[in-house]
Amino acid sequence: MDSMQLLRDHRADQPELAAEDLRAMRLDLERRLRSAPRRRRTAPRRGLAVGLIAAGAAACITVGLVTASPAPEASAAAAALLQGAAATARSTTAADGPITLRIEQEAVAVNGDTAEPWSEAYLDRTVTVLSVPAGDGEWTRRTWSLPVRTVFGGEGARAFAQRDSAGSATAQDPTVETSADGSFTVGELGGPSDVFGSDRQALRRLPTATEPLLRALQTADLGAGPAESEPEHVMEAASVVLDSGVADDRLQAAVFTALQQQAGLTVTEQRADLDGRTGTAIGVRPGKGAETSFQLILDPTTGRYLGHREVNLVAIGSVPVGAVLDSTAVTRR
């Protein structure tokens, strides 16, 4: 039985969290929200500090939760999916170019004009298209906003979103940046990464041997507070590499191989929607008090990396359990 067939045959149970766990999680989150400044939230935990990510998109869905206990390595289903992704990466053209990355993002934002902004929340949408030349040459990055399509609150949230996006770049008139060597602003797509190093070549210097690369992912400085768990930290660090535009096929394959050795990873949802595409989500079983679930989304048939998302595990104001708080959808051409 090949790895893809093993994944297709796998069906995990997906029970909901116990009511007492949800109550404890909600109370803890509400205490922290009351003490936090009421400002627009553009990305959970990582924000712009996660180096090379510039954009992505996903609809709000209800997510199944992991049931498998952490193993010495990724579960059989997750390992099979990652094995297929590694094989696909090895068989594709190296990302030295020319390539085009289209990255679309939806990230939760709130109406900062209200006393309880989470009662009027919505998903802010942006698109970045990065054109990477073959070898040396001029890189081009185009960025624009998309109309808001998901509003958790009422008309106040919709009106605030419209005012907030007024004057933003559009697909017809995008923000256009060029760079002779791809060195855009620090912390953005195509630019230097403050996660793995201070210059654009830092990702290319990552080791491709499994154990050293896994250690590099485990110790990466995400710069925006701790992840929910070590496996989620590793997945977040991996997403920086996979979304960067400078990770060639060898490095991408090495990332998927290293993830197979990370304890706690398993399939969390067989059918996960991301930017109109359906893939399979890899995540971890949320521990007690977990507030979000970070997941990598892979195509179970082709093994292609589709992007990642962060799912809400507790209701916050008008934002329900299961809502996608932040997501990045990657299309590589």
N, C-alpha and C positions, 0 to 999 in steps of 0.2 A: 504494500500500500504506500503510495507516494505521500509527500508531506501535505500537498493541497487537498488530497482526498481525505486524509486524516482530519484536517481542519473542517472540511465540509461535513464530515460525519459526527463532529463533536457538537454536543448540545448541552450547555450548562444551565443548571437551575438558576433562577434569578429572584430570590425572595426579597421582600422589602425590609428596611431597617425596623427594629423593634420600636414601638411607640415611645418607650422611656428613653431610648437613645436619641430619638429625634427631638424630644422635649429638652433634654440636656444640651444638645447641640444648638438648638434655637435660643435658649436662654443665654448661653455663653456668647453666641454671635450678637444677640441684641445688646448685651452689656458693652461689648466692644464697639458696636456701631453708635451707641449713644455717646461714647466718649471720643469718637473720631470726628474730625472736621467734616462738615457737610460740603464736600466738593465733588465735582464730576469725577467719576471713576472710569478710566479708559481701558484698563486691563488688570485682571486679578493677579496679584503677587508680582508678576514679572514686569509689567508695564514696558516702557522703552528700554529698561536696563537689560533686557534680554537681547543682546547684541544685534544680530543681523535680521531680525524679523521686522517686516514693514507692513504686512497686511494679510487677510483671509476671511472666509464667510461660512455660516452654518445657520440652519433654522433651529428654533427651540424644539426639543423633543424630550420624551421621557426616556431615561436611560436605565438599562438593566444593571444591577449591581453584581459584583464578583462574589462567587461562592467558594471557589477553590482555596484551600489553605496554602500559604506560602510554601514553596518547595525549594530545594537547594538551587534550583535554576527556574527559568520560566516554565510555565505549565506546558504540557504536550501540545495543546491547541495553539497557544501563543508562539511556542518555538517553531511549530510547523509554518505558521503564517510568516514569521520573521525569516525563516529559512527560505521561503519562496521569494520574499522581498529582496534578500541578499542575492539570490540567483538572478532575479530580474535586473538588479543594479549592475551586476557583473556583465550582463549581456547587452547593456545599452551603451550609447556613445558617451565618452567622457565629457564631464561638464566644463572642460576647458573651452568649449564653445565651437561654433556659435550656438547659443541657446537663448531662449526667451522664457522667463519665469513670470507667470501671472499669479499674483498672490492677493487674495481677497479676504478681508477681515470684518468680522462683526464683534464688537466689544461693548459690554454693558456701560451705559452712561445714565446719569440721574439728573433730574431737574433741581439744580442748585438754588432755585428761587423759593423753594418750599421749605417749611419747617421739618418735614419728613420726606426727604428727596427720594427715598426708596419706594415711596408710594407712587411716584411718577417716574418710572424708569423706561428706558428704551435701548435698542441696540444700534450703535453708531456703525456705519459701514464705510469702508475705504478700499481702494484698489491700488496696487502698485504693479507696474509692468517693468521688469528689468531685462534689458537686452545686453547679453554678455558676448563680446566678440571672440573669435578664435585667436588664441594667443594674446599678444599685446594689441591694443587698440582702444578706441573710445567706447566707454560704457554709457548707456543711456537709461535713465530712470524716469518713468512717468507716473504721477500719482494724482488721484482724484477721489472725490466723495461720491457715494451713491445715495439715493433717496432712502430714508428710513422706512422699513417695512414691518418691523416688530416693535410694538409699543405695549409695555406691561401696564402702564398707568392709564389715565384718562386723556381727555383733550388737552389738559395742562402739559402733560409730557410730550404730546405730539407738537403742540405749539412751541414749546421750549426747544425741541429738536430742530424744528424748522428755523427758528431764530438763530440757534447755535451753528447751523450749517450755512446760513446766509453768507454769500460771498465766497464759499469754498470752491475749489477747482472742480470742474466737471469733466466728463469724458470728452466733450467737444473742445474744452479749453483746459487741459491738465497742467499741473506743475511739472516742468521738464528740467531735469538736471543731467549734465554730462560730466564725465571724468575721464581723463586720459588713461588712468590705470585702475579705475573702479573704486578709488578711495573717496567715497562719499562721507557724509557726516558720521562721526563715531556713534556706534550703537544702532545703525540702521542698515537695511539690506544693501549688500555690496560694499559696505564700509568696514572699518576696523571693528573687531569684536572685543568688548570689555568682559566677555565671558571666558574666552580661552587665550586672549592675548591682546596687545595694544595695536596691532597692525593687521592689514587685510590678509596677509599670508599666514596668520596664526593658525587658521583652520587646516591649511594644507600641511602644516608641520605636526599635526596630531599623529600619534602612532596608529598604525593599522593592525598591529598584532592585537589579538583579542584581549588579553589580560591588561596590558598597559592602556589600551583605549578605554576599557571599562573603568579603570581607576581614574582616568582623566574625566570621564563623564560623572563619576561619583563625587569628585572633588571640585568640579567646575563651580565658579562663583557666579551664581545667578543674579546676585546684587539686589534682590527685592524681597528679602525675607525668606524663611525656610519653606520648602515644599511640605505637603502633607506627610510624606514618607520618603525614605531613600529611593525606592523604585520610581516614585513620581519625579524626584529630583533628577534621576538618571534620564527619564523620558523627556523632561523639559530640556536638559542639556543636549540630548540627541536631536530634539527638534530645531535647536539653534543651528546645528550642523546641516540638517536636511533641508532647511529653508534658506540657506545662505546664498546659493547661486555660485559658490566657489568650491563646493565639495564634489570632487570627481566621482566616477562610478566606483572606483576602488575604495575610496573612503566611505561612501554610502553603504557599500556592501559590508565593510568592516563594522560600521555602526550597527547594522541589523544583526550581524553575527555576535557582536559583543552583548547586545540586548538579550540574546538567547541565554546568556549566562547570568543574568540579573535575577536574583531571587524575588519572588512576589508578583511577577508579571503574569497576567492571564487574560483570556478573552472576556471582556465585560459585556459586549453586545454583538450579536451576529450581524444585525442590520443597523448600521449607524449612518445617518444622513449627514452629508457635509457638502454645502454649496450645490445641491441638486444631485449629488452623486452618492451612491450607497456603498459603504465599505464595512469592514469589521473593526471594532474598537478593541485596542489593547490597553488595559489599565491595571489597577490593583484593587484588592478588597479594601474598602475604606475602614479605617480604624475608628474606635470610639472617639467622638468629637470631631471627626473629619467634616469639613465644610464644603469642599469641592473635590472633584475627581478629574485629574488630568489624563487625557487619553490620546494615543496615536491612532490614526485611522489608515488602514491599508486595504487595498482592493484584494479580496480573497481569491479572485480568479487570475488576475495578472500579476499580483504581488507588488503593484505600484504603490508608492507612498502618496496618500491623498492630502494629508495635513494633520492637524491636531485640534483639540478643543478642550475646554474646561467646563465641567457641568456642575450646576448648583445642587448641593445635597440638602440644603435647608431653605425654607421659605424666608425671603427678606423683603418685607413690605409687599409690593405687588409682584415681585419676581418669584415664581413658584419653584418648588422642588423639581428638578429635571431640566430646568432652563439652561441653555448654553450661555455662559457668561462671557466667554471669549473663545474665538476660534480662528484658525488660519487654514485656508484651503489653497493648495499649491497645484498649479498646472504647469508642467514643464514641456516645452516644445523644442 
